[in-house]
């Protein structure tokens, strides 16, 4: 047991240590302001942005933290002196989400400022070992964009917070999630102190560079084709009471009502926010539908398409050369998107009937209780 006097001494020492830490941050900071812009579905990138902003505030910097879709240049009108701009985003298909990339392309505020580009990249944990995810081109493509726009890159930084892509796997257990957040909160705040003091920080991003380059083709495939197909795999089950939460909270405005039921448009980024935050667990990934259509494409449509394309190649391109391969790939994936879109519309219509709705639900992993949802832990738990 710790005596009262000893506890008082320990408390005062902790207060002194905190004061000295904040004083050292203030003395080392090379910036007056921090503008933190994030894209977050289930809260990971938002939480990292808050950790970095906390460190900046402790250093005496003026901070502004905002989601990309709510950014208003007038909110930083009071910034004076030198500003660090940080873009932090979830990783989708080994790339940044399309809407975040589009925002960065159009971004013109505080030109010439120093830039941080960061991502959360679906880390995991095995026993006591924290396993990294992969960034693909999620750091390097936006860095190139911002360099061409006249900004200076000071850091590329990935944070391996838990994967939230529950269309592919169930959410991690709460104990594991809390452990990962505790671990990466400490590392992120240490990193923030370093980069805000003027250090260039790239090592963590470059460690996985060989593996990121290997998945770069997948990133391009996902960006041009895969994301449209995945957008057509979400459906509500009989528990949906049309509360409208998924519609109102979708940052890309990709959920609308069709036939008095939520309907996902092709602009959906598959950020998993709607599925993970639905209070009724009413949103599912239609695994059976997805695999049936995928099977039909691979075993029925593609062989027929390849035969016809080969005929055209022999006629117009004198054999199956590079031109044939490019055209075949474009036609193949475009047809896949069209088939998924039409099939999804049919499935959405049929789902209003109880039999079809239950059939779709019972053949989806996300319907069953063992398939956990995912949310970033409440911020108060991380203090």
KANORJO-V274768 format. One record per pair of residues at least 12 apart in sequence whose ideal C-beta (glycine too) atoms are under 8 Angstrom apart, sorted by the first residue. I is the first residue (numbers start at 1). J is the second residue. If there is no record, write none. Layout:
BEGIN
I|J + I|J
END
This chain:
BEGIN
21|58 + 22|58 + 22|59 + 25|55 + 25|58 + 25|59 + 25|60 + 25|193 + 25|196 + 25|197 + 26|58 + 26|59 + 26|60 + 28|59 + 28|193 + 28|196 + 28|197 + 28|198 + 29|56 + 29|59 + 29|60 + 29|61 + 29|196 + 29|197 + 30|82 + 30|196 + 30|197 + 30|198 + 31|56 + 31|61 + 31|81 + 31|82 + 31|83 + 31|84 + 31|114 + 31|196 + 32|61 + 32|62 + 32|79 + 32|80 + 32|81 + 32|82 + 32|83 + 33|61 + 33|62 + 33|63 + 33|64 + 33|76 + 33|79 + 33|80 + 33|81 + 33|82 + 33|83 + 33|84 + 34|52 + 34|53 + 34|56 + 34|61 + 34|62 + 34|63 + 34|64 + 34|83 + 34|84 + 34|85 + 34|86 + 34|196 + 35|63 + 35|64 + 35|76 + 35|79 + 35|83 + 35|84 + 35|85 + 35|86 + 35|109 + 35|110 + 36|49 + 36|52 + 36|53 + 36|56 + 36|63 + 36|64 + 36|65 + 36|66 + 36|86 + 36|88 + 37|49 + 37|66 + 37|67 + 37|68 + 37|71 + 37|85 + 37|86 + 37|87 + 37|88 + 37|103 + 38|65 + 38|66 + 38|67 + 38|68 + 38|87 + 38|88 + 38|89 + 39|67 + 39|68 + 39|88 + 39|89 + 39|90 + 39|96 + 39|97 + 39|99 + 39|100 + 39|103 + 39|251 + 39|271 + 40|67 + 40|89 + 40|90 + 40|271 + 41|90 + 41|164 + 41|269 + 41|271 + 41|272 + 41|273 + 41|276 + 42|164 + 42|271 + 42|272 + 42|273 + 42|276 + 42|277 + 42|374 + 42|375 + 42|376 + 43|375 + 43|376 + 44|90 + 44|120 + 44|159 + 44|161 + 44|162 + 44|164 + 44|376 + 45|88 + 45|89 + 45|90 + 45|118 + 45|119 + 45|120 + 46|67 + 46|376 + 47|161 + 47|181 + 47|185 + 47|376 + 47|379 + 47|382 + 48|88 + 48|118 + 48|120 + 48|159 + 48|161 + 48|184 + 48|188 + 49|65 + 49|86 + 49|88 + 50|65 + 50|379 + 51|185 + 51|188 + 51|189 + 51|192 + 52|86 + 52|88 + 52|116 + 52|188 + 52|189 + 52|192 + 53|65 + 54|189 + 55|189 + 55|192 + 55|193 + 55|196 + 56|84 + 56|192 + 56|196 + 59|193 + 59|196 + 61|196 + 62|78 + 62|79 + 64|76 + 64|79 + 67|251 + 68|89 + 68|99 + 68|100 + 68|103 + 68|251 + 69|99 + 69|103 + 69|251 + 69|252 + 71|103 + 73|109 + 76|109 + 76|110 + 79|110 + 82|113 + 82|114 + 83|110 + 83|113 + 83|114 + 84|113 + 84|114 + 84|115 + 84|116 + 84|154 + 84|195 + 84|196 + 85|109 + 85|110 + 85|113 + 85|114 + 85|115 + 85|116 + 85|151 + 86|115 + 86|116 + 86|117 + 86|118 + 87|100 + 87|104 + 87|115 + 87|116 + 87|117 + 87|118 + 87|142 + 87|146 + 88|116 + 88|117 + 88|118 + 88|119 + 88|120 + 89|118 + 89|119 + 89|120 + 89|138 + 90|119 + 90|120 + 90|164 + 90|271 + 91|119 + 91|120 + 91|121 + 91|122 + 91|133 + 91|134 + 91|135 + 91|136 + 91|138 + 92|222 + 92|227 + 92|269 + 92|270 + 92|271 + 93|136 + 93|218 + 93|219 + 93|221 + 93|222 + 93|223 + 93|226 + 93|227 + 94|134 + 94|135 + 94|136 + 94|137 + 94|138 + 94|212 + 94|215 + 94|216 + 94|218 + 94|219 + 94|222 + 95|136 + 95|137 + 95|138 + 95|141 + 95|219 + 95|220 + 95|222 + 95|223 + 96|119 + 96|138 + 96|141 + 96|142 + 97|269 + 97|271 + 98|223 + 98|227 + 98|269 + 99|251 + 99|252 + 99|269 + 100|142 + 101|141 + 101|142 + 101|145 + 104|142 + 104|145 + 104|146 + 105|145 + 107|146 + 107|149 + 108|149 + 111|149 + 111|150 + 111|151 + 112|150 + 112|151 + 112|152 + 113|151 + 113|152 + 114|151 + 114|152 + 114|153 + 114|154 + 115|143 + 115|146 + 115|151 + 115|152 + 115|153 + 115|154 + 116|154 + 116|155 + 116|157 + 116|195 + 117|139 + 117|142 + 117|143 + 117|146 + 117|153 + 117|155 + 117|156 + 117|157 + 118|139 + 118|155 + 118|156 + 118|157 + 118|158 + 118|159 + 119|135 + 119|138 + 119|139 + 119|158 + 119|159 + 120|158 + 120|159 + 120|160 + 120|161 + 121|133 + 121|134 + 121|135 + 121|138 + 121|158 + 121|159 + 121|160 + 122|134 + 122|160 + 122|162 + 122|163 + 122|164 + 122|165 + 123|159 + 123|160 + 123|161 + 123|162 + 123|163 + 123|180 + 123|184 + 124|160 + 124|162 + 124|163 + 124|172 + 125|162 + 125|172 + 125|176 + 125|179 + 125|180 + 130|160 + 130|180 + 130|183 + 130|184 + 131|160 + 132|158 + 132|160 + 132|208 + 133|158 + 133|160 + 133|163 + 134|208 + 134|211 + 134|212 + 134|215 + 135|158 + 135|205 + 135|208 + 135|212 + 136|212 + 136|215 + 136|216 + 136|218 + 136|219 + 137|212 + 137|216 + 137|219 + 137|220 + 138|158 + 138|219 + 139|156 + 139|158 + 139|205 + 139|212 + 140|156 + 140|212 + 143|156 + 154|195 + 154|200 + 154|201 + 155|195 + 155|200 + 155|201 + 155|202 + 156|201 + 156|202 + 156|205 + 156|206 + 157|191 + 157|195 + 157|201 + 157|204 + 157|205 + 158|204 + 158|205 + 158|208 + 159|184 + 159|187 + 159|188 + 160|180 + 160|184 + 161|180 + 161|181 + 161|184 + 161|376 + 162|176 + 162|177 + 162|180 + 162|374 + 163|374 + 164|272 + 164|276 + 164|374 + 165|270 + 165|272 + 166|272 + 166|275 + 166|276 + 166|285 + 166|366 + 166|371 + 166|372 + 166|373 + 166|374 + 167|230 + 167|233 + 167|270 + 167|272 + 167|275 + 167|285 + 167|366 + 170|365 + 170|370 + 170|371 + 170|372 + 171|276 + 171|371 + 171|372 + 171|373 + 171|374 + 172|372 + 172|374 + 173|372 + 174|377 + 177|374 + 177|376 + 177|377 + 178|377 + 178|381 + 181|376 + 181|377 + 181|381 + 181|382 + 182|382 + 185|382 + 221|333 + 224|333 + 225|333 + 225|334 + 225|336 + 225|337 + 227|268 + 227|269 + 227|270 + 228|266 + 228|337 + 228|340 + 228|341 + 229|336 + 229|337 + 229|340 + 230|268 + 230|270 + 231|254 + 231|264 + 231|265 + 231|266 + 231|267 + 231|268 + 231|269 + 231|270 + 232|264 + 232|266 + 232|340 + 232|341 + 232|343 + 232|344 + 233|285 + 233|286 + 233|287 + 233|289 + 233|290 + 233|344 + 234|264 + 234|268 + 234|274 + 234|275 + 234|283 + 234|284 + 234|285 + 234|286 + 235|264 + 235|283 + 235|284 + 235|286 + 235|289 + 235|347 + 235|348 + 235|351 + 235|360 + 236|261 + 236|262 + 236|282 + 236|283 + 236|284 + 236|351 + 237|282 + 237|283 + 237|284 + 237|357 + 237|360 + 237|361 + 237|367 + 238|282 + 238|354 + 238|357 + 238|358 + 238|361 + 239|280 + 239|281 + 239|282 + 240|261 + 240|262 + 240|280 + 240|282 + 240|283 + 241|280 + 241|282 + 242|257 + 242|260 + 242|261 + 242|262 + 243|279 + 243|280 + 245|274 + 245|277 + 245|278 + 245|279 + 246|262 + 246|274 + 246|277 + 246|278 + 246|283 + 247|262 + 249|273 + 249|274 + 249|277 + 250|268 + 250|273 + 250|274 + 251|269 + 251|271 + 251|273 + 252|267 + 252|268 + 252|269 + 253|267 + 254|266 + 254|267 + 254|268 + 254|269 + 255|268 + 255|274 + 258|348 + 259|348 + 259|349 + 259|352 + 261|348 + 261|351 + 261|352 + 262|283 + 263|348 + 264|344 + 266|337 + 266|341 + 272|374 + 275|366 + 275|373 + 276|373 + 276|374 + 276|375 + 277|375 + 281|373 + 283|366 + 284|360 + 284|361 + 284|364 + 284|366 + 284|367 + 285|364 + 285|365 + 285|366 + 286|347 + 286|360 + 286|364 + 287|363 + 287|364 + 287|365 + 287|366 + 288|359 + 288|360 + 288|363 + 288|364 + 289|343 + 289|344 + 289|347 + 289|360 + 293|339 + 293|340 + 293|343 + 296|339 + 297|336 + 297|339 + 301|335 + 301|336 + 301|339 + 302|332 + 305|328 + 305|331 + 305|332 + 305|335 + 306|328 + 309|324 + 309|327 + 309|328 + 309|331 + 310|324 + 313|328 + 347|360
END
